[in-house]
Amino acid sequence: MGKQAYTRLCAPCHGTSAEGGAGNDLIPASPDLTDAMWDHGATDGEIFATIKNGVAPEFNMTPFKDRLKDDEIWNVVNYLRSIAKK
C-alpha cells in the first residue's frame, strides 16, 4: 500500500526509484529518499511529519495531510524504509 501511495503522489518529484528528481527553473531538485542523508529529519516520526506537513517556508514539498490519512503516510514511511540502500 505504501508503494502505491508513493507511486501516485511522490514519484512525480522523487522519481520511481525514490533516488531524487532533477528539478527545473521553477522547482528545485528533490532529494534521494533511499540514502542515509535526510535534510529534514531521519527518524520515522520526522519523515512522517515532513510528508504530512510539507517543508516550510517555501513548501517546495507541499503538505499531504489533505490527501493522505495518517495510516497511509505511515505506509509510505515503511515503504521508504524497505527500499533504503543498506
Secondary structure, DSSP 8 states (H G I E B T S, - for coil): -HHHHIIIIIHHHH-TTSS-B---SSS--B--SSSS--TT--SHHHHHHHHHH--TTT-SS---TTTS-HHHHHHHHHHHHHH---
